[in-house]
Amino acid sequence: MNDHLRSVSELARLSGVTVRTLHHYDEIGLLVPTDRSRAGYRLYDESDVQRLAQIVAYRATGMSLTDIDTVLSTDGEVRAGHLRRQIELLDERRELLARQRGC
């Protein structure tokens, strides 16, 4: 087991998401903590921190939590395809907004 486990509040501070968001991610199975303290508090290891970084990055593209869960559950090649499609959608949106702005 990893020597350094982070509390939910420490992970929230580190990642910029709220404690409530981390609780929600646990509830839906998107980011389940590695361990729990004797008092039942969530504890996260480095692999959890890395997974959360991916979740945060995918959310920034507008990807839904369901789609993020699907992407994180796939192999690298399939994941890359999902990300390419998300980039295409963002490019389309940017072009639409640019056209609207020009009106």
matplotlib code that plots the C-alpha trace (Angstrom):
import matplotlib.pyplot as plt

x = [0.0, 1.1, 2.7, 0.9, -2.9, -4.7, -7.9, -10.9, -10.3, -6.6, -7.5, -10.1, -7.6, -5.0, -7.3, -9.6, -12.8, -15.1, -15.4, -19.0, -17.8, -15.5, -18.3, -20.5, -17.7, -17.5, -21.2, -21.4, -18.3, -16.3, -13.6, -13.7, -11.1, -8.4, -9.1, -11.1, -9.9, -11.1, -13.7, -14.9, -13.2, -12.2, -8.5, -6.9, -3.6, -1.5, -3.4, -6.6, -5.0, -4.0, -7.5, -9.0, -6.6, -7.9, -11.5, -11.0, -9.3, -12.1, -14.8, -13.0, -13.8, -17.5, -17.5, -20.3, -19.5, -21.0, -18.8, -15.7, -16.5, -16.7, -13.5, -11.6, -12.8, -11.4, -7.9, -5.6, -6.6, -10.3, -9.7, -7.7, -10.6, -13.1, -10.8, -10.3, -14.1, -14.4, -11.8, -13.8, -16.9, -15.0, -13.7, -17.2, -18.5, -15.7, -16.4, -20.1, -19.4, -17.0, -19.7, -22.2, -19.8, -19.3, -23.1]
y = [0.0, 3.5, 5.3, 8.6, 8.6, 11.9, 12.8, 14.0, 17.6, 17.4, 16.0, 18.7, 21.4, 19.8, 19.3, 22.4, 20.3, 20.4, 17.8, 17.3, 16.6, 13.9, 12.4, 12.4, 10.7, 8.0, 7.5, 7.0, 4.8, 7.2, 7.8, 5.3, 6.0, 3.4, 3.1, 4.4, 5.5, 3.7, 6.5, 5.8, 8.8, 8.5, 8.1, 8.4, 7.2, 8.4, 6.4, 8.0, 11.5, 10.6, 9.4, 12.5, 14.6, 12.8, 13.3, 17.0, 17.3, 15.5, 17.6, 20.7, 19.5, 19.3, 15.5, 14.0, 12.0, 8.9, 9.4, 9.9, 6.7, 4.9, 6.5, 5.6, 2.0, 1.5, 0.8, 3.5, 3.3, 3.5, 6.3, 8.3, 7.9, 9.3, 12.2, 13.0, 13.1, 15.4, 17.7, 17.7, 18.7, 21.5, 22.7, 22.7, 24.7, 27.2, 27.7, 28.2, 30.7, 32.6, 32.8, 34.0, 36.6, 37.9, 38.6]
z = [0.0, -0.7, 2.2, 1.6, 1.5, 1.0, 2.8, 0.8, 1.9, 0.9, -2.5, -3.0, -2.3, -4.5, -7.5, -7.3, -7.0, -4.0, -1.3, -2.4, -6.0, -4.7, -2.6, -5.7, -7.8, -5.2, -5.0, -8.8, -8.9, -11.0, -8.4, -5.6, -2.8, -2.3, 1.4, 4.3, 7.7, 10.9, 11.2, 7.6, 5.9, 2.3, 1.6, -1.8, -3.1, -6.0, -8.6, -7.4, -7.8, -11.3, -12.2, -10.8, -12.9, -16.0, -14.9, -14.4, -17.8, -19.5, -17.7, -19.0, -22.5, -21.7, -21.5, -19.4, -16.3, -18.0, -21.0, -18.8, -17.0, -20.3, -21.6, -18.5, -18.7, -22.2, -23.5, -24.8, -28.5, -27.9, -25.4, -28.0, -30.4, -27.8, -27.1, -30.9, -31.2, -28.2, -29.8, -33.0, -31.1, -29.4, -32.7, -34.2, -31.2, -31.5, -35.1, -34.4, -31.7, -34.0, -36.7, -34.1, -32.8, -36.3, -36.7]

ax = plt.figure().add_subplot(projection="3d")
ax.plot(x, y, z, "-o")
ax.set_aspect("equal")
plt.show()
